[in-house]
Amino acid sequence: MKNLIFGIPKGSLQESTLQIMLSAGYRVETSGRSYYPAIDDEEITARLIRPQDMSRFVEKGAVDAGLTGADWVAENESDVVVVTELVYAKQRLMPVRWVVAVPRDSSIERVEDLQGKTISTELVNVTGKFLKERGIEAQVEFSHGATETKAPDLVDAIVELTETGASLQAGGLRIIETVMESTTQLIASHPAWDDPWKRTKIENLAMLLEGAVLGQSKVGLKMNVPDGLLDKVLALLPSLRKPTVSTLSGESGYAVETVLDESVARALIPELKRAGAEGIIEYPLNKVVL
């Protein structure tokens, strides 16, 4: 039987990835410290791999495809196929940032002030290139963890990953510059991408994962609209395409269904009600495949 070896990121991205995969239609079960999760697709063998290592294993073909951050692909300078970007992170459906942060009372105000300073980070190569492009010479040290605690006693500044910046601020640090933004990427090895069966399998994964990520931020709305009020209601509705409208039995009005951003729904529903819509139902979506 043909088989695709698929890498799932272990660590901070693990739970959000498993939820996205469940919405995409793949049930993945992990147990204890095992690095070999079970997946309900007999054509896929799943492996839990740290995001920092994923692109290296994909590049050399030990893993056919996997999910990791664009930051680690750049850090490892990995020669892989980027199949698609999936904008989700540990907490939010948004890109994450690697930022330069310094103690709140530091005299360092700009990146240029890092000249001759010491910086701690896990993203050593990317940080070094960033500084070189700015003409700044500084000592960049690899951090094995707890990077936020190293300034100001051990280093002058850090380059750290953040979603909102709140944890850095709470730790007495302030952000002075963004080094790079990063999203989760589905990557594949060149041999796997060149194999017709594996490529189709990876493309199917990409389509379903993209749909699952999009579905996380969308909801469906259903409602009934009496005769004479349809145009008024439709004028309020955003939609991925156009709302679906069908005639109710007995020609007593219309059934309207649409998909929209979840953030819009809470403000829109009262407006729809006032415009005459009845029986409004909001429901979550697993996938939205465009």
N, C-alpha and C positions, 0 to 999 in steps of 0.2 A: 504494500500500500504506500502511495506517495505521502510525504510528510513535510510539514513546514515547522521549523524550529523558531519559536517566537519568544522574544525577550520582554518581560514585564518589569518595569522599574521597581526595585525594592527600596523601601524607606519612606520618605515624606510623600512621594507621589503615589505610593502603592494603593492606598485606600481609594483615592479619587480615580485612579486608573481602573481599579476593579469595578467601581460603580459605573464608569463610562462604558466599560466592556459589557456589563450586565445590561445596560440600556441598549447597547448595540446588538444584544442577543447571545452573548457568550457568558456562560456561568463558569467562573473560575473559583476553585476552592483551594485555600491554603491551610496548612496545618503546622503548628509549632515552628520549628526552625528549618523546616524543609525548604529547599530551593527548587523543588519540582512540583508546582501546583497542578491540580487536576483541572482539565478544561473539557467541556462537553462538546468537543469537536474532535473526532478520532483522526482527523487529518492534520491536527496541530499538536505539537509538543511544546508545552510552555516551560519557561525558565525564569526564575526571579534573579535579576542581575542589578547591581547598583548602577544608577544612571551615569555615574562618573566613568564606569567601565564599558557601558553598553556599546558605544560606537566602535571601540577597539575590537570587541568580539565580533561585531557585525562586519567590520572591515575585513577581518581575516577569515570570515566564513564559518566561524564556530557557531554563529547564530544567523539564521536567514534574514530575519527582520526583527525590529524591536522599537520600543517607545523610549525616548530619552529627550533631554533638553537640547535645544540648539546651542546652548552655552557649552555643553560637554563635547558636542561634535566639533565646535570651534577650538576648544581647549586642547583636544587630542589631535586636531588637524586630520581628522579621519576622512578617508576617501570612500564615501558611501553615497547611495542614492537617497535623496530626501523625497519621500513619496508624497507627504502632505504635512501641513502644520495643523496642530490641534490646540486651540487656545483654551487650555484649562491648566490650573495649578492646584496647589494643596488646598487652598481655601476658596479661591474665586475663579470665575471664568474670564481670566485676563492674563496678559503677559506678565512675567516677573522681571525684576531688574537687578543687575549687579551694580552696586553703587559704591562710590568712595565716601566713607564716613569718618569723621574725626570727633574727638571729645567736644562737648558743647562749649567749653571755655578755651578751646585751642586757638592759637593765633593763625592757624591755617584757614584761609578763606576761599582760595581758588586752587585748582589743580596745579597751577604753576608753582604754588607754595610748597609743593611736595619735593621740589628739587633737593636732593641730598638726604631725604627722609627715608624712614623704614616703613614698609607696608606689609601687612599680613593678609593672606587670602588663600583660598583653595583654588582660585582661578588664576594661576601664576602666569601662564603663557599669554592669555588674553589681556591680562593687566599689563604685562610687560610691553606688548605691542601697542596698547592704548597710550602708555606713557611715551614710548618711542616716537609715535606719530605726533605727539605734542612737544617733542624735543626735551623731555624731562628725564633726568637720570636719578633714579631712586633704587633702593634695595627692596626687592620684592621677595618675601619669604613665604614658603608654603605653610599653611595652617592645617593642623590635623584635627581641628574642631574647636568649638568654643571661641570662635574668632572675635565675637563681640566683646569678650572680656579682656582682650589683649591691649587695647588702647585705654589710657595713655601710658600705663606702667611699662609695657614691653615694646610697643611700637608707636609710631606717630599717627598712623591711619590704618584703616582696614578697607578691603573691598569685599563686600558681603552681599548675599542674595536677599532680596526683600520683595514682598508683595505689596504692602501698604506703607512701609517705613515706620509703622507704629512700634514694633519691638526695638528698633534701633533708637528711636526717640525715648522710649521707656528706659533704655540702658544708658542714657546720658550722652547719646551720640547725635550728630547732625549730618545730614547728607549735603555734600558740596558738588557732586557730579554723578551722572550716570555713565557707566562704562559700556554696558550693552543691555538691550532687552532680549528676553529669551522666551520662546514658546516650546511646548512639547511637540516633538516631531516623530512621525513614523518613518523610520529609515530602513533601508534594505541593502544587502550586500550586492555587489555587481553580478556575481555568478547566479544568485537567486533571482535577480531582476531579469537576467538574460534567459532564464529557464521559463518556458511558456506556462507550464502548470503553476509554478510557484508565483510567477508574476500575476497571474489571474487571481490566485488565492490572496496575495498581498493587496491587490487592487480592490477585491471584495471587502477585505478588512478595512481598508482606507475609507471606502464608501460608507460602510456601516458605522465606523467610529466618527467620521465627520457628521453623519446624521445624528448620532447620539449626543455629540457635543452641541450641535445646533439645537437639538431638542431640549437641552438643559435650560436654555434661556427663552423657550417659547411655550405657549399654552394654546389650547384650542378653545374656541367659544362657540356655543350653539345657542340659538334663541328662536323664538317665534315672533313674527311681526304681523300685526293686523293689516287688512287691506287699507290702502291709502297712506301708509306710513313707511313703506319700503324705501323710497328714495331718501327720506330723512335719516333713516337708520344707516343705510349704506354709505351716506356721506361722512359718517363718523368712523367708519371701519378702515383701518389699515389692513393690508393682507400681503402674503408672500406673492400671490398672483391676484386673483379676484375672488371675493367671497362666493361660496357655493349657495345658490338660491334654488329652492324647490317649492312647489305649490303644496299646501296642506290639503288633506282630504276634505271634500266638501267645499273646496275653494273658499275656505274661511281665513286665508292669509298665507303667509310664507314661512318656511323654515330656512334659516340662514346659518351658515357655518363658516368659520374663518380661523386662521392661525396668525398669532401676533406675539410680540415681545411680552413676556410676563410682566415686565416693569410698567407696561402701558395699561395692562388689563385693569388694575385696581382703580385707576382714574377714569377709565373708559366705561366700565360697567354702570356706574350711576348715570352717566350721560345717556347710555343706551336705554336704560330704564325710563328716564324722563322723556326720551324721544318716542317711546311707545313699545319698545321690545318687551317681551314677556318670556317667562320660563328660561331665563338665562343660565346656562351651565358652563362653568370653566373646568377644564380637565387637563392633566399633565400629559406630556408627550414623551415617548421613549426615543423616537428618532424622527428627524425631518430630513428626508433625502431630496435634494433639489434636482 
